[in-house]
């Protein structure tokens, strides 16, 4: 089976990224782009991001996770610490995040190191989740092999009975990670494939070096 995709072409002409509009801190540009994407309304989940880790088998692996907070410290997401990505992070905490917002013709790529957030922060977020999501964190031994879908459904029913009428506390194997950025690249699509690429690189004392990359 073969399919030629050579005719898939699009001209990117919606915006530009020039030096005169660049803030000193990359998080300020990220916030601006994120809010513009939200306001534009054509990206269903603007907080969806691709997380890439280096697996225990030596292969990189990428998957989509949801950004739950960003601030001057970095980018926070939540997951099962015993999942494949959790085990990978425990051995190599260097990761990459990427956001692609096609309706805005924009992409952001973030390289950095990741660490667990404190238990209080993880508890606060877990407690804000719907009951079904809380039970799901208990029901799923993420990334492990299971015999069937029914196995998972049965486990959920058991937990619904077990926790009925009681507080569902955060399991110890579940919580947040903070990605502390070391590089942030902002890509704005432009005509003729001459895209704008601006790279922020962290230096000492909170200073960021800003460079333009060739597309």
C-alpha positions as CSV (number, residue, x, y, z in Angstrom):
1,X,0.0,0.0,0.0
2,X,1.3,3.4,-0.9
3,X,0.0,7.0,-0.9
4,X,1.7,10.0,-2.3
5,X,1.4,13.0,-0.1
6,X,3.6,15.3,-2.2
7,X,0.6,17.5,-3.1
8,X,-0.2,18.3,0.5
9,X,0.8,21.9,0.6
10,X,-0.3,25.0,2.5
11,X,0.9,28.6,2.4
12,X,1.3,30.1,5.9
13,X,0.4,33.7,5.8
14,X,-1.6,34.5,9.0
15,X,1.0,36.3,11.1
16,X,4.7,37.1,11.7
17,X,7.2,37.1,14.5
18,X,9.6,40.0,14.4
19,X,12.3,41.1,16.9
20,X,10.4,44.4,17.7
21,X,7.6,42.5,19.5
22,X,9.8,40.0,21.5
23,X,9.6,40.2,25.3
24,X,12.7,39.7,27.4
25,X,11.2,36.5,28.9
26,X,9.9,33.6,26.8
27,X,7.1,32.8,29.2
28,X,5.6,36.2,28.4
29,X,5.5,35.3,24.7
30,X,4.1,31.9,25.4
31,X,1.4,33.4,27.5
32,X,0.5,35.9,24.7
33,X,0.4,33.1,22.1
34,X,-1.6,30.8,24.4
35,X,-4.2,33.5,25.1
36,X,-4.5,34.4,21.5
37,X,-5.1,30.8,20.6
38,X,-7.8,30.5,23.3
39,X,-9.5,33.7,22.0
40,X,-9.3,32.5,18.4
41,X,-11.4,29.5,19.4
42,X,-10.5,27.0,16.6
43,X,-8.1,24.9,18.7
44,X,-10.2,22.5,20.8
45,X,-7.5,21.9,23.4
46,X,-4.8,24.6,23.3
47,X,-3.2,23.0,26.4
48,X,-2.6,19.7,24.6
49,X,1.2,19.2,24.2
50,X,3.5,16.5,23.0
51,X,5.8,15.2,25.7
52,X,8.9,13.4,24.5
53,X,11.1,11.3,26.8
54,X,14.0,8.9,26.3
55,X,12.7,5.5,27.2
56,X,14.5,2.8,29.2
57,X,14.9,0.9,25.9
58,X,17.0,3.8,24.5
59,X,14.3,5.0,22.1
60,X,12.7,8.4,22.3
61,X,8.9,8.3,22.8
62,X,6.3,11.0,22.4
63,X,2.7,11.2,23.6
64,X,0.1,14.0,24.1
65,X,-0.5,15.1,27.6
66,X,-2.4,18.2,29.0
67,X,-0.7,21.2,30.4
68,X,-2.4,22.2,33.7
69,X,-0.4,25.2,34.7
70,X,2.3,27.5,33.5
71,X,4.2,30.2,35.3
72,X,7.6,31.8,35.6
73,X,9.0,28.5,37.0
74,X,7.8,26.3,34.1
75,X,5.1,24.0,32.8
76,X,3.1,21.6,34.9
77,X,1.4,18.3,33.9
78,X,0.0,15.4,36.0
79,X,0.4,11.6,35.4
80,X,1.1,8.3,37.0
81,X,4.6,8.2,38.3
82,X,4.8,4.5,37.6
83,X,3.8,4.8,34.0
84,X,6.3,4.4,31.1
85,X,7.0,8.1,31.0
86,X,7.3,8.3,34.7
87,X,9.9,5.5,34.8
88,X,11.8,7.2,31.9
89,X,11.8,10.5,33.7
90,X,13.2,8.9,36.8
91,X,16.3,7.8,34.9
92,X,16.6,10.7,32.5
93,X,14.9,13.9,33.5
94,X,15.6,15.8,30.3
95,X,12.4,16.1,28.2
96,X,10.9,18.1,25.3
97,X,7.5,19.6,25.1
98,X,5.9,20.8,21.9
99,X,2.7,22.7,21.2
100,X,1.2,22.9,17.6
101,X,-1.6,25.3,17.0
102,X,-2.4,24.8,13.3
103,X,-5.2,27.4,13.3
104,X,-2.7,30.0,14.4
105,X,0.1,28.5,12.2
106,X,2.3,28.4,15.3
107,X,4.5,25.9,17.1
108,X,6.4,26.1,20.4
109,X,9.2,23.7,21.3
110,X,10.5,23.5,24.9
111,X,13.5,21.7,26.1
112,X,14.2,21.4,29.8
113,X,14.6,19.3,32.9
114,X,11.7,18.0,34.9
115,X,11.0,17.4,38.6
116,X,8.1,16.3,40.7
117,X,5.9,19.1,42.2
118,X,5.4,19.0,45.9
119,X,2.7,16.8,47.5
120,X,0.5,19.8,48.5
121,X,0.3,21.0,44.9
122,X,-0.5,17.5,43.6
123,X,-3.2,17.1,46.3
124,X,-4.8,20.4,45.5
125,X,-5.0,19.6,41.8
126,X,-6.2,16.0,42.5
127,X,-9.0,17.3,44.8
128,X,-10.2,19.6,42.0
129,X,-10.8,16.7,39.6
130,X,-14.2,15.1,39.0
131,X,-14.9,11.9,40.9
132,X,-14.6,9.8,37.8
133,X,-11.1,11.1,37.1
134,X,-10.0,10.5,40.7
135,X,-11.2,6.9,40.5
136,X,-9.5,6.5,37.1
137,X,-6.1,7.4,38.7
138,X,-6.7,4.5,41.2
139,X,-8.1,2.1,38.6
140,X,-5.3,2.3,36.0
141,X,-1.8,0.9,36.5
142,X,-0.8,3.0,33.6
143,X,1.3,1.4,30.8
144,X,0.9,-2.2,32.2
145,X,-0.6,-5.0,30.1
146,X,-4.2,-5.9,31.0
147,X,-6.3,-8.8,29.8
148,X,-9.3,-6.8,28.5
149,X,-11.3,-3.7,28.6
150,X,-13.7,-5.5,31.0
151,X,-10.9,-6.0,33.5
152,X,-10.6,-2.2,33.7
153,X,-14.3,-1.6,34.0
154,X,-14.5,-4.2,36.7
155,X,-11.7,-2.5,38.6
156,X,-13.6,0.8,38.4
157,X,-16.7,-0.8,39.8
158,X,-14.8,-2.2,42.7
159,X,-13.3,1.2,43.5
160,X,-16.7,2.9,43.3
161,X,-18.0,0.5,46.0
162,X,-14.8,0.9,48.1
163,X,-14.8,4.7,48.1
164,X,-18.6,5.2,48.3
165,X,-19.4,7.9,50.8
166,X,-15.7,8.5,51.6
167,X,-13.1,11.0,50.4
168,X,-11.0,9.9,47.4
169,X,-7.5,10.8,48.3
170,X,-4.6,11.1,45.8
171,X,-2.7,7.8,45.3
172,X,1.0,8.1,46.1
173,X,1.9,6.9,42.6
174,X,0.1,9.9,41.0
175,X,1.0,13.5,40.8
176,X,2.5,16.4,39.0
177,X,5.7,17.2,37.2
178,X,7.3,20.7,36.6
179,X,9.2,21.1,33.3
180,X,11.9,23.8,33.9
181,X,12.7,25.3,30.5
182,X,16.2,25.7,29.2
183,X,15.3,26.5,25.6
184,X,12.1,27.7,24.1
185,X,11.7,28.0,20.4
186,X,8.8,29.9,18.8
187,X,7.8,29.0,15.2
188,X,5.5,31.2,13.2
189,X,4.6,29.9,9.7
190,X,5.4,32.3,6.9
191,X,4.9,32.4,3.1
192,X,7.4,30.5,0.8
193,X,8.5,28.3,3.8
194,X,10.6,31.2,5.1
195,X,9.1,30.7,8.6
196,X,10.0,32.8,11.6
197,X,12.0,30.8,14.3
198,X,13.0,32.6,17.5
199,X,15.1,30.7,20.0
200,X,15.3,31.7,23.7
201,X,18.2,30.0,25.6
202,X,18.5,30.3,29.4
203,X,21.7,31.9,30.7
204,X,22.6,32.7,34.3
205,X,20.6,34.8,36.7
206,X,17.3,34.5,34.8
207,X,18.7,36.1,31.7
208,X,17.6,34.7,28.3
209,X,19.6,34.9,25.1
210,X,17.4,35.5,22.0
211,X,18.4,34.4,18.5
212,X,16.7,34.0,15.1
213,X,17.1,30.7,13.4
214,X,17.0,30.0,9.7
215,X,13.9,28.1,8.7
